[in-house]
Amino acid sequence: MSDIEINAVCKSFDGRKVLSDVTLSIRSGEFVAILGPSGCGKTTLLRLVAGFESPDRGTIALGGTTVAGVGREVPPEARDLGIVFQSYALWPHMTVAGNVGYRMKVAGVPVAERERRVAEALETVGLAGLGDRRPAALSGGQRQRVALARCLAARPSAVLLDEPLANLDVHLRASMEEEFARFHRATGATMFYITHDQAEAMALADRVAVMDRGRLMQFAAPAELYRCPANPMVAGFIGEGYVIEAEGFAPTGPERGEANLLGQRVPVRCARGTGARRNAWISLHPESLRPASDAEPGLSLRVLRTTYRGAFTRVEAAPDGHPARFSLNLPQHHPVRAGDSIRVTLDDGWVLPEAA
């Protein structure tokens, strides 16, 4: 196991800045996902950690040893890392066992030890008995497991995964998520997982680093990202969230407050120490709103669009004469159509620390 320290790393290609002062401290044995839209710089960050690229500025350390920066550049093969690509990167002419044991063969590990570790790795990923097959005879999910077994058998200090589920269908992706979680539990390895799929990141990672346009937006546990986004980008990117402007925010407790939303005084959560503001931006999710009872104050909205989602209906609605747009989930026993009027009440909202 190994911690990963990325300190103020910058990288540009052809004069275009791809990473800007990215700093991350990843604990040994932690599962961290790097999440963000296409082009945000997450794969470039992985390539820097792996040693395939060099930072223009900043440092990278693995297990307390600087491997990049300040005049030092340790080659990829000397960084003791396992890498799983979305393309699997398996030798087609080798057997499964040959692929899994190749790195150990190059390193001069004795045959008996190599065979034992290969067998253990294949057993761990559920491929026992398939060592004599060629990659072409395996399914996509099985090939991905071979790539995992190759990492496991080599016993690297950390494992880097570059969108490993991107080429799999939706059902296979769900089963492979559990495979990655089981792999992490079995090995205790430090996992550095690149993805653009927030469902993957939130399901697998201990902490998630959200990136946008080469910058780190927030680095936190999944629940904190969802409930307490740091800025409008994270609020809009995580969990189908959106941001609404409110007025007259005033704290009512250490982490509570109230604000005026469409003429209604509503309770909201906030960071400790948040002061009164004339305007505040409130982060909401579709489940933050529910139909108001007759005895409750509520926000009056006009339904713009409905979408069937199985267990519920997703409703897009807006107040008359106001630019705000709301999303909420209504149960199937509460049918509405475009043009209907509904009254909703706010169950949860978060005051963004950073202005929109």
C-alpha positions as CSV (number, residue, x, y, z in Angstrom):
1,M,0.0,0.0,0.0
2,S,1.1,3.6,-0.6
3,D,-0.1,7.1,-0.1
4,I,-0.2,9.5,-3.1
5,E,0.7,13.2,-2.7
6,I,0.0,15.5,-5.5
7,N,1.1,19.1,-4.8
8,A,0.3,22.1,-6.9
9,V,0.6,20.2,-10.2
10,C,0.3,22.1,-13.5
11,K,0.4,20.7,-17.0
12,S,-0.1,22.3,-20.4
13,F,-0.1,21.0,-24.0
14,D,0.7,23.2,-26.9
15,G,0.1,26.3,-24.7
16,R,-3.3,25.1,-23.5
17,K,-3.4,24.6,-19.7
18,V,-4.9,21.2,-18.9
19,L,-4.2,21.1,-15.1
20,S,-4.0,24.1,-12.8
21,D,-2.5,23.8,-9.3
22,V,-4.1,20.5,-8.5
23,T,-3.4,19.3,-5.0
24,L,-4.6,15.9,-3.6
25,S,-3.5,13.9,-0.6
26,I,-4.6,10.3,-0.9
27,R,-4.2,8.0,2.1
28,S,-2.6,4.6,1.9
29,G,-5.3,2.0,1.2
30,E,-7.9,4.6,0.3
31,F,-10.2,4.2,-2.8
32,V,-10.3,7.6,-4.5
33,A,-12.3,8.4,-7.6
34,I,-11.4,11.3,-9.9
35,L,-14.6,12.5,-11.4
36,G,-15.5,15.2,-14.0
37,P,-16.8,15.9,-17.5
38,S,-14.8,15.0,-20.6
39,G,-11.8,17.2,-21.0
40,C,-11.5,18.2,-17.4
41,G,-8.0,16.8,-17.0
42,K,-8.6,13.7,-15.0
43,T,-6.8,11.3,-17.4
44,T,-3.9,13.7,-17.7
45,L,-3.6,13.6,-13.9
46,L,-3.5,9.8,-14.0
47,R,-0.8,9.8,-16.7
48,L,1.3,12.2,-14.5
49,V,1.0,9.9,-11.5
50,A,1.8,6.9,-13.7
51,G,4.9,8.6,-15.2
52,F,3.7,8.7,-18.8
53,E,3.8,12.5,-18.7
54,S,5.8,15.0,-16.6
55,P,4.3,18.0,-14.7
56,D,5.3,21.5,-15.8
57,R,5.2,22.5,-12.2
58,G,4.5,20.9,-8.8
59,T,5.5,17.5,-7.3
60,I,4.1,14.0,-7.1
61,A,5.1,11.6,-4.3
62,L,4.3,7.9,-3.8
63,G,4.8,6.4,-0.4
64,G,6.7,9.4,0.7
65,T,9.2,9.3,-2.2
66,T,9.0,12.1,-4.8
67,V,8.7,10.6,-8.2
68,A,8.1,13.7,-10.3
69,G,9.0,17.4,-10.0
70,V,11.9,19.5,-8.7
71,G,14.4,18.0,-11.2
72,R,13.4,14.4,-10.5
73,E,11.5,12.0,-12.8
74,V,11.2,8.3,-11.8
75,P,10.3,6.2,-14.9
76,P,6.9,4.4,-14.9
77,E,8.4,0.9,-14.5
78,A,10.1,2.0,-11.2
79,R,7.0,3.5,-9.6
80,D,5.6,0.2,-8.4
81,L,2.1,0.9,-9.8
82,G,-0.6,-1.3,-11.3
83,I,-2.6,0.2,-14.2
84,V,-5.9,-1.0,-15.6
85,F,-6.9,0.6,-18.9
86,Q,-10.4,0.7,-20.4
87,S,-8.9,-1.3,-23.4
88,Y,-7.7,-4.0,-21.0
89,A,-4.2,-4.0,-22.7
90,L,-3.9,-7.8,-22.7
91,W,-1.4,-9.7,-24.9
92,P,-3.6,-11.6,-27.4
93,H,-1.0,-14.3,-28.1
94,M,-0.6,-15.1,-24.4
95,T,-2.9,-17.2,-22.2
96,V,-4.7,-15.7,-19.3
97,A,-2.1,-17.0,-16.9
98,G,0.7,-15.7,-19.2
99,N,-0.8,-12.2,-19.1
100,V,-1.3,-12.2,-15.3
101,G,2.3,-13.5,-14.7
102,Y,4.1,-11.5,-17.4
103,R,5.3,-8.7,-15.1
104,M,6.6,-11.1,-12.5
105,K,8.4,-13.1,-15.3
106,V,10.1,-9.9,-16.4
107,A,11.0,-9.2,-12.8
108,G,12.6,-12.6,-12.4
109,V,10.2,-14.0,-9.9
110,P,10.9,-17.8,-9.6
111,V,8.5,-20.0,-11.6
112,A,6.9,-21.8,-8.6
113,E,6.2,-18.5,-6.8
114,R,4.9,-16.9,-10.0
115,E,2.5,-19.8,-10.7
116,R,1.3,-19.7,-7.1
117,R,0.6,-15.9,-7.2
118,V,-1.1,-16.2,-10.6
119,A,-3.4,-18.9,-9.3
120,E,-4.2,-16.9,-6.2
121,A,-5.0,-13.8,-8.3
122,L,-7.3,-15.6,-10.7
123,E,-9.1,-17.2,-7.7
124,T,-9.6,-13.8,-6.2
125,V,-11.2,-12.3,-9.3
126,G,-13.3,-15.4,-10.0
127,L,-11.4,-16.8,-13.0
128,A,-10.0,-20.0,-11.4
129,G,-9.6,-22.7,-14.1
130,L,-9.4,-20.2,-17.0
131,G,-5.6,-19.7,-17.0
132,D,-5.1,-21.6,-20.2
133,R,-7.6,-19.6,-22.3
134,R,-6.7,-16.8,-24.6
135,P,-8.2,-13.3,-24.1
136,A,-10.2,-13.7,-27.4
137,A,-12.1,-16.5,-25.8
138,L,-13.3,-14.4,-22.8
139,S,-16.1,-11.9,-22.4
140,G,-15.4,-8.2,-21.8
141,G,-16.0,-8.5,-18.1
142,Q,-13.7,-11.5,-17.9
143,R,-10.9,-9.6,-19.7
144,Q,-11.3,-6.8,-17.2
145,R,-10.9,-9.3,-14.4
146,V,-7.7,-10.6,-16.1
147,A,-6.4,-7.0,-16.0
148,L,-7.3,-6.8,-12.3
149,A,-5.7,-10.2,-11.6
150,R,-2.5,-8.9,-13.3
151,C,-2.4,-6.0,-10.8
152,L,-3.1,-8.2,-7.9
153,A,-0.5,-10.8,-8.7
154,A,2.2,-8.1,-9.2
155,R,1.3,-6.7,-5.7
156,P,1.8,-3.0,-6.6
157,S,1.7,-0.2,-4.0
158,A,-1.2,1.5,-5.8
159,V,-3.5,0.7,-8.6
160,L,-4.5,3.3,-11.3
161,L,-7.7,2.7,-13.2
162,D,-8.5,4.7,-16.3
163,E,-12.3,4.5,-17.0
164,P,-12.1,0.7,-16.8
165,L,-15.9,0.2,-17.3
166,A,-16.4,2.6,-20.2
167,N,-16.4,-0.2,-22.8
168,L,-18.9,-2.5,-21.0
169,D,-22.7,-2.7,-21.3
170,V,-24.8,-1.4,-18.4
171,H,-25.5,-4.8,-16.8
172,L,-21.8,-5.9,-17.0
173,R,-20.8,-2.5,-15.5
174,A,-23.0,-3.1,-12.4
175,S,-21.4,-6.5,-11.8
176,M,-17.9,-5.1,-12.4
177,E,-18.5,-2.4,-9.8
178,E,-18.9,-5.1,-7.2
179,E,-15.7,-6.8,-8.6
180,F,-13.7,-3.6,-8.0
181,A,-15.1,-3.2,-4.5
182,R,-14.3,-6.8,-3.7
183,F,-10.8,-6.4,-5.2
184,H,-10.2,-3.4,-3.0
185,R,-11.4,-5.2,0.1
186,A,-9.2,-8.2,-0.7
187,T,-6.0,-6.3,-1.4
188,G,-6.3,-3.1,0.7
189,A,-4.5,-1.4,-2.2
190,T,-4.6,2.4,-2.8
191,M,-7.0,2.9,-5.7
192,F,-6.9,5.9,-8.0
193,Y,-10.0,5.5,-10.2
194,I,-10.7,7.8,-13.2
195,T,-14.3,8.1,-14.4
196,H,-16.9,10.5,-15.9
197,D,-19.7,8.4,-14.4
198,Q,-20.8,9.8,-11.0
199,A,-22.8,6.7,-10.2
200,E,-19.6,4.6,-10.3
201,A,-17.6,7.2,-8.3
202,M,-20.3,7.5,-5.6
203,A,-20.8,3.8,-5.3
204,L,-17.1,2.8,-5.1
205,A,-15.0,5.5,-3.6
206,D,-14.1,6.5,-0.1
207,R,-13.6,10.0,-1.4
208,V,-14.3,11.7,-4.7
209,A,-12.3,14.5,-6.3
210,V,-14.5,16.5,-8.7
211,M,-12.6,18.3,-11.4
212,D,-13.6,20.9,-14.0
213,R,-11.5,22.6,-16.7
214,G,-8.3,21.5,-15.1
215,R,-9.0,22.6,-11.6
216,L,-10.0,20.7,-8.4
217,M,-13.5,21.8,-7.4
218,Q,-14.0,19.7,-4.3
219,F,-12.5,16.6,-2.7
220,A,-14.8,14.9,-0.2
221,A,-16.8,11.8,0.7
222,P,-19.7,11.0,-1.6
223,A,-22.3,12.0,1.0
224,E,-20.6,15.4,1.6
225,L,-20.5,16.1,-2.2
226,Y,-24.2,15.4,-2.4
227,R,-25.4,17.2,0.7
228,C,-22.8,20.0,0.9
229,P,-21.4,21.0,-2.5
230,A,-18.7,23.6,-2.4
231,N,-19.7,25.6,-5.5
232,P,-22.3,25.8,-8.3
233,M,-20.3,23.4,-10.5
234,V,-20.3,20.6,-8.0
235,A,-24.0,21.3,-7.1
236,G,-25.1,21.0,-10.7
237,F,-22.9,18.0,-11.5
238,I,-23.7,15.7,-8.6
239,G,-27.0,13.9,-8.2
240,E,-29.0,15.8,-10.8
241,G,-28.7,18.9,-8.5
242,Y,-29.5,22.4,-9.5
243,V,-29.1,25.9,-7.9
244,I,-31.8,28.4,-7.1
245,E,-31.3,32.1,-6.0
246,A,-32.9,33.1,-2.7
247,E,-33.0,36.3,-0.7
248,G,-32.5,37.5,2.8
249,F,-30.5,34.6,4.2
250,A,-30.1,34.7,8.0
251,P,-28.5,32.1,10.2
252,T,-30.7,30.5,12.9
253,G,-28.1,28.1,14.4
254,P,-24.6,26.8,13.9
255,E,-25.5,25.0,10.6
256,R,-29.0,26.2,9.9
257,G,-30.6,29.2,8.5
258,E,-33.7,30.7,6.7
259,A,-34.1,32.4,3.4
260,N,-36.9,33.9,1.2
261,L,-37.7,31.6,-1.7
262,L,-40.4,32.9,-4.0
263,G,-42.0,34.8,-1.1
264,Q,-41.9,31.9,1.3
265,R,-39.5,31.8,4.3
266,V,-37.8,28.3,4.0
267,P,-35.4,26.5,6.3
268,V,-32.0,25.6,4.8
269,R,-28.7,24.1,5.9
270,C,-25.4,26.0,5.8
271,A,-21.8,25.7,6.7
272,R,-20.9,26.5,10.3
273,G,-20.1,30.2,10.6
274,T,-22.1,31.3,7.5
275,G,-23.2,34.9,8.0
276,A,-26.3,36.8,6.8
277,R,-26.5,37.6,3.1
278,R,-28.7,39.7,0.9
279,N,-28.7,37.0,-1.7
280,A,-27.9,33.3,-1.3
281,W,-27.6,30.4,-3.8
282,I,-29.4,27.3,-2.6
283,S,-28.4,23.8,-3.9
284,L,-31.4,21.5,-4.4
285,H,-32.0,17.9,-5.6
286,P,-35.2,16.5,-7.1
287,E,-36.0,14.8,-3.8
288,S,-35.6,18.1,-1.9
289,L,-39.1,19.1,-2.8
290,R,-42.4,17.3,-2.1
291,P,-46.1,18.1,-2.5
292,A,-47.3,20.4,0.2
293,S,-50.3,19.4,2.4
294,D,-53.2,21.7,2.8
295,A,-51.9,22.8,6.2
296,E,-48.4,23.6,5.0
297,P,-47.1,26.8,3.3
298,G,-45.9,26.0,-0.2
299,L,-44.4,27.2,-3.4
300,S,-46.9,27.5,-6.3
301,L,-45.5,26.1,-9.5
302,R,-46.7,25.4,-13.0
303,V,-45.8,22.0,-14.5
304,L,-43.7,22.4,-17.7
305,R,-42.8,18.7,-18.4
306,T,-43.2,15.3,-16.9
307,T,-41.0,12.2,-17.5
308,Y,-41.9,8.7,-16.5
309,R,-39.1,7.2,-14.3
310,G,-40.7,3.9,-13.2
311,A,-41.2,4.3,-9.4
312,F,-41.8,8.0,-9.7
313,T,-42.4,10.8,-12.2
314,R,-39.8,13.5,-12.8
315,V,-41.5,16.9,-12.9
316,E,-40.0,20.1,-14.3
317,A,-41.9,23.1,-13.0
318,A,-41.6,26.9,-12.7
319,P,-43.4,29.7,-10.9
320,D,-45.5,31.9,-13.1
321,G,-43.6,35.0,-14.3
322,H,-40.3,33.9,-12.7
323,P,-37.1,32.5,-14.4
324,A,-36.4,29.9,-11.7
325,R,-36.8,26.2,-12.8
326,F,-37.4,23.4,-10.3
327,S,-37.1,19.6,-10.6
328,L,-38.9,17.2,-8.3
329,N,-39.9,13.6,-8.1
330,L,-43.6,12.8,-7.6
331,P,-44.9,9.3,-6.7
332,Q,-47.1,7.5,-9.2
333,H,-50.2,8.0,-7.1
334,H,-49.8,11.8,-7.6
335,P,-50.3,12.1,-11.4
336,V,-49.8,15.5,-13.0
337,R,-49.6,16.8,-16.6
338,A,-47.9,19.8,-18.3
339,G,-49.9,22.9,-17.5
340,D,-51.1,21.7,-14.1
341,S,-50.6,23.9,-11.0
342,I,-48.9,22.2,-8.0
343,R,-47.9,23.4,-4.5
344,V,-44.6,22.0,-3.1
345,T,-42.7,22.4,0.1
346,L,-38.9,22.4,0.6
347,D,-37.6,19.6,2.8
348,D,-33.9,20.3,2.3
349,G,-31.6,22.9,0.8
350,W,-27.9,23.8,1.1
351,V,-26.5,27.4,1.0
352,L,-23.5,27.3,-1.3
353,P,-20.3,28.6,0.4
354,E,-19.3,30.1,-3.0
355,A,-21.5,32.5,-5.0
356,A,-22.9,31.3,-8.3
